[in-house]
Amino acid sequence: MSDPGAERKAQVSSQFNNAAADYESGPGCFSYFGRRLVEAADVQRGQCVLDVATGRGAVCFLSRSR
């Protein structure tokens, strides 16, 4: 008898492993949503922004280039 929990873990792990190869260069969702967030927050040059638990830092990089 197989363990459904272990099978589900293996499936999810496989999906994340497959996505990892294109994580940085995949569709521009990180830059798109990061740009939208920076615009909505109205971050101005010279302001300090704390990027906490927002993933890989795409928003932080966008705010620095603004």
C-alpha positions in Angstrom: 0.0 0.0 0.0 1.4 3.4 -0.9 1.4 6.5 1.2 -0.8 9.3 -0.4 1.0 12.0 1.6 4.4 10.8 0.3 3.2 10.6 -3.2 1.8 14.2 -3.0 5.1 15.5 -1.6 7.0 13.8 -4.4 4.6 15.4 -7.0 5.0 18.9 -5.5 8.7 18.5 -5.2 8.9 17.5 -8.9 6.9 20.5 -10.0 9.1 22.9 -8.1 12.3 21.2 -9.4 10.9 21.6 -13.0 10.1 25.2 -12.5 13.5 26.0 -10.9 15.4 25.9 -14.2 13.4 28.8 -15.6 12.8 30.7 -12.3 15.1 33.6 -13.1 14.5 33.8 -16.8 10.8 32.8 -17.0 8.0 35.0 -18.0 8.4 38.5 -16.7 5.9 38.2 -13.9 8.5 39.1 -11.2 9.5 42.4 -12.9 5.9 43.2 -13.9 4.4 42.8 -10.4 7.5 44.3 -8.8 7.2 47.4 -11.0 3.5 47.6 -10.2 4.1 47.4 -6.5 6.8 50.1 -6.6 4.5 52.3 -8.6 1.5 51.7 -6.2 3.7 52.5 -3.2 4.9 55.7 -4.8 8.5 55.0 -3.8 10.6 58.2 -4.5 14.3 58.5 -5.1 16.1 58.8 -1.8 13.5 57.0 0.3 14.5 53.8 2.1 12.4 50.7 1.5 12.4 47.6 3.5 11.8 44.5 1.4 10.6 41.7 3.9 9.7 38.2 2.8 8.8 39.2 -0.8 10.6 36.4 -2.5 13.8 36.8 -4.5 14.1 40.5 -4.2 12.7 41.6 -7.6 10.9 44.5 -6.0 14.0 45.6 -4.2 16.0 45.7 -7.5 13.3 47.7 -9.3 13.0 50.3 -6.5 16.8 50.8 -6.7 16.7 51.6 -10.4 13.8 54.1 -10.1 
